[in-house]
Amino acid sequence: MKIGLIGLPNSGKTTIFNALTKMKASVTVYSDAKAEPNVAVVSVDDDRLHSLTNMYKPKKTTGATIEMIDFPGMKEGSAKNGFFAGNSMGWIKSTDALALVVRNFHDD
């Protein structure tokens, strides 16, 4: 499964991405056209799968994975030219779900 994080710049997308993937992607504004999204694959730990593996002892066990994609920030007022910079629209089309990250905090 592929899940994309989208939202305005500085809304917390990369912070959420880092928390979910245990990565250390740089938390900066990177909404320019050349920016590539941060991508990570996370294994899903499933006790049911472990139980079935112990019970049936298959030669190979393949667990579920989630591919997280942290997109560059959408630019405000860019609806005329498309909301997403660079190749992001191609990445977005390949996702199974999008999570909209909405900023709910003030600058310090």
C-alpha positions in Angstrom: 0.0 0.0 0.0 1.2 3.5 -0.8 0.2 6.4 1.3 1.1 10.0 0.4 1.3 12.9 2.8 0.2 16.2 1.2 -0.4 19.7 2.5 0.9 23.3 2.5 4.6 24.0 3.3 5.4 23.9 7.0 2.2 22.0 7.9 4.1 19.1 9.6 4.1 16.6 6.8 7.8 15.6 7.2 7.5 15.5 11.0 4.6 13.0 10.7 6.6 11.1 8.0 9.6 10.9 10.3 7.4 9.7 13.2 5.8 7.0 11.2 8.9 5.7 9.4 11.5 6.3 12.1 13.5 8.2 9.4 15.4 11.5 9.9 14.3 13.4 6.8 15.3 17.1 6.9 12.4 19.2 8.1 12.6 22.2 5.8 10.6 24.1 3.2 11.2 22.3 -0.1 8.3 23.3 -2.3 10.5 24.1 -5.3 10.0 22.3 -8.7 13.1 20.2 -8.4 12.3 18.7 -5.0 11.7 15.0 -4.9 9.4 13.5 -2.2 10.8 11.6 0.8 10.0 7.9 0.4 10.3 5.1 3.0 8.9 1.5 3.2 7.7 0.4 6.6 7.0 -3.2 7.6 3.7 -3.9 9.3 4.1 -6.1 12.4 1.1 -8.5 12.5 0.7 -11.0 15.4 -1.8 -12.9 13.3 0.8 -13.5 10.6 3.3 -14.6 13.3 0.8 -17.1 14.7 0.0 -18.6 11.3 3.7 -18.8 10.5 4.3 -20.7 13.7 1.3 -23.0 13.1 1.9 -23.9 9.4 5.7 -23.4 9.1 5.8 -22.1 5.5 9.1 -21.9 3.6 8.7 -18.2 3.2 6.6 -15.6 5.1 6.0 -12.2 3.5 4.5 -9.5 5.7 2.7 -6.4 4.6 4.5 -3.2 3.9 3.4 0.4 3.6 5.2 2.8 1.4 5.1 6.3 2.9 5.6 9.3 0.5 6.2 12.8 1.9 5.4 15.2 -0.9 6.8 18.8 -1.2 4.4 21.4 0.0 1.6 22.6 -2.2 2.0 26.2 -3.1 -0.8 28.5 -2.2 -2.6 30.1 -5.1 -1.1 27.6 -7.6 -4.4 26.0 -8.7 -4.0 27.6 -12.2 -0.7 25.7 -12.8 -1.5 22.6 -10.8 -1.0 22.4 -7.0 2.1 20.2 -7.1 5.6 21.0 -8.3 7.7 19.0 -10.6 7.0 15.3 -11.0 4.8 15.1 -7.9 1.6 14.5 -9.8 3.0 11.3 -11.2 3.9 10.1 -7.7 0.4 11.1 -6.4 -1.3 9.1 -9.1 0.6 6.0 -7.9 -0.7 6.2 -4.3 -3.5 4.2 -2.8 -4.4 6.9 -0.3 -3.6 10.5 0.5 -3.5 12.0 3.9 -4.0 15.8 4.0 -1.9 17.3 6.8 -3.4 20.6 8.0 -1.4 23.0 10.1 -3.0 23.8 13.4 -0.3 25.7 15.2 1.3 29.2 15.1 4.9 30.2 14.5 7.0 30.8 17.6 
